[in-house]
Amino acid sequence: MPRYDFRCRSCGATFELRRTMAQANDPAVCPQGHEDTVKLLSAVAVTGAGSSGGAPQQASGGGGCCGGGCCS
C-alpha cells in the first residue's frame, strides 16, 4: 500500500499515512487532531534490478551506414 506524506498547517507536524491510491486525496487528520493538513509531494527514485547506478551505457555499432565500418 502506498505511503503519503502530509503536513499540518496548524502545528507544522509532518506525518505519513498508508492508504490506497483511491484514498490518496482524502482529507487527513494530523496526530495532534488538527484537520487543516496538506498532502506533500514526494520524490521517488525507482531503479531496475539490473541498474548499476552509474552512467547510462552506450550502444555499440551494429552495422549498416551508422557505425558498422562499411562506409568511408
RATAUR-V707758 format. One record per backbone hydrogen bond with DSSP energy under -1.0 kcal/mol. CO is the residue of the C=O (numbers start at 1). NH is the residue of the N-H. E is the energy in kcal/mol with one decimal. If there is no record, write none. Layout:
BEGIN
co->(CO/CO)
nh->(NH/NH)
e->(E/E)
END
This chain:
BEGIN
co->(2/4/5/6/7/8/13/15/17/21/23/30/34/35/36/38/48)
nh->(19/17/40/15/38/12/8/6/4/24/26/33/30/37/9/7/51)
e->(-1.9/-2.8/-3.0/-2.4/-2.3/-1.4/-3.0/-3.2/-3.0/-1.2/-1.8/-2.4/-2.6/-1.5/-3.1/-2.4/-1.3)
END
